[in-house]
Amino acid sequence: MSKADIAPPTLSDRMKTVKAAWDKAPSGPKKDIAHKHYVAAGKAMGEKKDQDVIRELDAAVKALG
């Protein structure tokens, strides 16, 4: 199987990955900020605003980092 045969992760996959990282993170202000971005990403996903989902998920990952 070549790289061309592998589909890029969907937004749903990215949501799951960020949620897993958030679940493993220690409590504190970074986790709280990441949660706000994760919730905003979920809302944007429901509104089918893909660019907003990506932006919020990236912000959540950055907050956890």
C-alpha positions in Angstrom: 0.0 0.0 0.0 1.4 3.4 -1.0 1.0 6.7 0.8 -1.5 7.7 -1.9 -3.8 4.8 -0.7 -3.9 6.1 2.8 -6.6 8.7 3.5 -5.8 11.7 5.6 -7.4 11.9 9.0 -10.9 13.2 9.0 -12.0 16.0 11.3 -13.7 13.4 13.4 -10.4 11.5 13.8 -8.7 14.7 14.8 -11.4 15.4 17.4 -10.8 11.9 18.9 -7.0 12.4 18.9 -7.3 15.8 20.7 -9.8 14.4 23.1 -7.5 11.5 24.0 -4.6 14.0 24.5 -6.8 16.2 26.7 -8.0 13.2 28.8 -4.3 12.3 29.5 -3.2 15.8 30.4 -2.8 16.8 34.0 -5.4 19.1 35.5 -4.6 22.8 35.4 -4.9 26.0 33.4 -3.5 24.5 30.2 -6.1 21.7 30.3 -8.8 24.2 31.0 -7.8 26.3 28.0 -7.6 23.3 25.7 -11.1 22.2 26.8 -12.5 25.5 25.8 -11.0 25.1 22.3 -12.1 21.5 22.1 -15.7 22.5 22.9 -15.5 25.3 20.4 -14.3 22.8 17.8 -17.2 20.6 18.5 -19.6 23.5 18.1 -18.0 24.5 14.8 -18.1 20.8 13.6 -21.9 20.8 14.2 -22.1 24.0 12.2 -20.0 22.4 9.4 -17.4 25.2 9.7 -14.3 23.0 8.9 -11.7 25.8 9.0 -13.0 26.8 12.5 -12.7 23.2 13.6 -9.2 23.0 12.4 -8.2 26.3 14.0 -9.8 25.3 17.4 -8.2 21.9 17.4 -4.8 23.4 16.6 -5.3 25.8 19.5 -6.2 23.0 21.8 -3.1 21.1 20.9 -1.0 24.2 21.4 -2.5 24.8 24.8 -1.7 21.3 25.9 1.9 21.5 24.6 
